[in-house]
Every structure is written in structure tokens, then in C-alpha cells.
Amino acid sequence: MEQLEPTLAAIAAADTIEAVEALRVGALGKQGWVSALLKSLGGMSPEERTSTGPRIHAAREAVTAALGERRAALESAALEAKLAAETADLSLPAPATARGSVHPVSQVMDELAEIFADMGFAVATGPEIEDDWHNFTALNMPETHPARAMHDTFYFPDHDVQGRSMLLRTHTSPVQIRSMLSQGAPLRVIAPGRVYRSDSDATHTPMFHQIEGLVIDKGIHLGHLKWTLETFLKAFFEREDIVLRLRPSYFPFTEPSVEVDVGYTLINGKRVVGGSGDATNGGWMEVLGSGMVNRKVIEFGGLDPDEWQGFAFGTGVDRLAMLKYGMDDLRAFFDGDVRWLQHYGFGALDVPTLSGGVGVRA
């Protein structure tokens, strides 16, 4: 064991990682002295192994520990030296061209928040992992509703403590229920966020973005809804010639329910929002679903439907971005293609403001 003390001293004095590695090989490598001692145990008598074996193993542990400590110390010292040598000169000029961009979805989210904030709406959020009561039952969706089907909804195998099925929310409507339960009435909120459905093609993706609005107050009627949507769309598309068409529809959580179409004009073969919806040079396209909040939904929200009324609306944020900024494939939003982001992205300073124009491009 006479090699142990010199080896430990050499390890303590080693000043490079390479020197530590050389000492490791010399002691613990195949031809190292510790390895040779371990091999000699096979030729010893049981009595000799009993007395010598623990000493050899103790020497191996001591060398291993010393090597680890010295390596860690040297690596830490090297990192400190590297950090000390790396400096950032804050006086350097900015790059000639801006680097990075704001994703169109993030930009449109900011645009929507700016528009609705001007109309007195607050932004509300909720969990993306929901239970089926908030996502379906409280929104007056029957057990047989197609949206509950496994082929349309991402369910989790486990249930919550109340035995409710857990899922990735299929819309941001559960935020409406949570807002009514937590804040009561009157209420005026928008709920933007990610939602999930089992679908994928040029106009559908398994994860996309929605924004929903909810107004609860006394004396609310369909006229308030139409004015709100018209004001919102004029501000978003930055045109005064926005024309809406409300068509009767059905949603479990609103009654009456209306689909909202907006008139468009064909320019160079592309749909541009605005105009009267004249079939000779344009038409109508659906952009929103809306209606007066169903009495049952108001009750599930903990409010008295005889006292409080309201309207709700919802639309896809990604689709609004496509319509406004001329994109034709929803899947490109999530591909992470730098060239696409450089073309459609926004500058970090392009903060939407109503006074400056919510859609100003860099």
C-alpha cells in the first residue's frame, strides 16, 4: 500500500483535468496499481484475504474520492475563469437588422386584448386541463353531445377527487363558468387561450387558439351583442365598411344562438374582409359564433337568470390572423419555420394601440 500516500499527494497537487485523468489511469486503470492489488486477492489464502482485502478496498475508495473531489474543484475553477473572461460590451451598436420576431398569434392576442380593454372587458384565464363538468355539463352540453366523444376530445385516463373525467379543454368557455362562480355579476370578460381537439388539416390543428367573450348584466339583449361584435371587427380589421350578417344557429350554451358572417370583397382572387357581401365581387364568410347565454348556464354559474342576462361569443384567434394577414395554411403557424416567422412575424416594438393602429407592421 506504499503507493497510496504518494498517489493522494499527486492528486491534490494536480493542476489540470488531464493530469487528474492520468493519475486515475495509473491507479485504477487496467494496469494500475490498485487494479493489480485487487487481482492479487485471488491468489491469497482466506486468512490473507480477510486481513488484506479491506485495506485494498479502502485504498480504492480513498483514491476514487480524491480523484472526484479534485476533478470537481478543477472544473469549477475553469468555469469561474471562463465566466470572468466573458464580458458583454453594452456600448456596442445594435445589429443592422432586428433578430427574432413576435409570432402572429401572440400579436393578434395583444390586438384583441387592446380592442376589448377599450370596451371595458377584462382578461380572464383558466386551466387548460379541465374536468368534464366545467368543460361540458355546466355549459348545458348533454351526455350524448358529439363534442364529448373520444374521437373529438383528448381525455386523460385518471379522474379528479370528485370522480370527474379530466381532459384537455376543447374551448375556452369553461373560463366563463369559472368567472361567474368566482366574480359574480355584473361581468364583462374575454377569455383567450389554447384549446385542443382531435383534428388536423390545412384549416384545423390539434392545438389552436380561441378567444371568447362574456357579458353578464341586467337588461342585456341581442342588440348589445351585435354592436359589440361590429365595433370589435371594425377595430380589428381597421375598416369602417364592415357589414355583419347574423344567421340563426344552435349552441347548447346560448339561446337564441347566431352565427356571425362578415362581408368580403375579392381582390386579385383573395378574400379581403370588408364590403357588402355582394355575390358578384365577394360574398359572406363565417367568423364568429355567438348568442344570448342560456338560462341553465347562468344557473350553473351561480346566478339568478331572472335577474341577470348576458351574451357570449367566440372565435378562433388563428383564423382571425389568417384573414387579416393573408395566410392560407394553419399548420404553418406551428411548424417553427424561421423563414415563415421572418416573413409574417412582428417587431418587438410593434405594440398594438388603438391610436396607432392595432395592425401596424414593422
Helices and strands as residue ranges (DSSP letters): H 4-13, H 17-28, H 33-40, G 41-43, H 46-85, H 104-118, E 122-123, E 129-131, H 132-135, G 137-139, G 146-148, E 155-159, E 165-168, H 174-183, E 187-196, E 207-217, H 222-237, E 244-251, E 254-267, E 270-273, E 282-293, H 295-300, E 309-316, H 317-325, G 330-334, H 338-344
